[in-house]
């Protein structure tokens, strides 16, 4: 998968949306960026509805239980605020002690407390344990589909990290690339959140609230200062890339086979924006790509698939 700015260039090429004589564009990169994000969201939702056993968007989170607390929030982007595949409980937190607990309904809500939960139900992106654990120390292992990070073009390159440790940083200094985007709308002075990724788009830090940006020194200060890392964050490094918004990257996390779909979806929207007669034809191309990609992803692989057993230990 190519970087987002390369996808924007490809979409311009397909849609013949070339630069004007003075080097400007009638349609901005930020508008095409929105089309690419729309395409990524649509494709992820289409793939998720296939319920393929591969579960290509699945990830896991470990949540520590608190005594007498019923509801727990997944500390990440839960797809559609509901796509949970499994919840397991360990009374000790050890990997060897995890057991799957049952999915229940709100109708089964039990407001009593107990030592261990036997099930859960979902509401508003939260997991409600039944019964409510009366003791702390246990952990949940939640397997869920993660909403992919949004796409953005590189907005700045990190040149200096001040106060960086294994758990935090105080300020970041950007290279002069930040000056280009400071003059756009939005710019560094008026964005609310930003993220840091490495050169390959792998997340360093996300969901960083900006306190201030000094356009003279290109120094950005998080709010609060220092910025304390979450479990999924790592220390930013020189030459890392800064992007706008909470959960953002410069490379799509869709399979590589979806790159052409992103490009042609954006090109179709560009044709529509230009009121071009080619819009109908391009929309047909995008529709065929959707069918092709979903068909390939839903196909079974060559591994031997055993019949799943819900209670495999009852045989022993």
Buried (B, 14 or more C-beta within 10 A) or exposed (E): BBBBBBBBBBBBEBBEBEEEEEEEBEBEBBBBBBBBBBBBEBBBEBBBEEEBEEBBBBBEBEBEBEEEEBEBEBEBBBBEBEBBEBBBBBBEBEEEEBEEBEEBEEEEBBEEEBEBBBBBBBEEBBBBBBBBBEBEEBBBBBBBBBBBBBBBBBBBBBBBBEEBEEEBBBBBBBBEBBBEBBEEEBBBEEBEBBBBBBBEBEBBBBBBEBEEBEEEEBBBBBEEBBBEBEEBBBBBEEEBBBBBBBBBBBBBBBBEEBBBBBBBBBBBBBBBBBEBEBBEEBBEBBEEBBEEBBEEBEEEEEEEEEEEEEEEEEEE
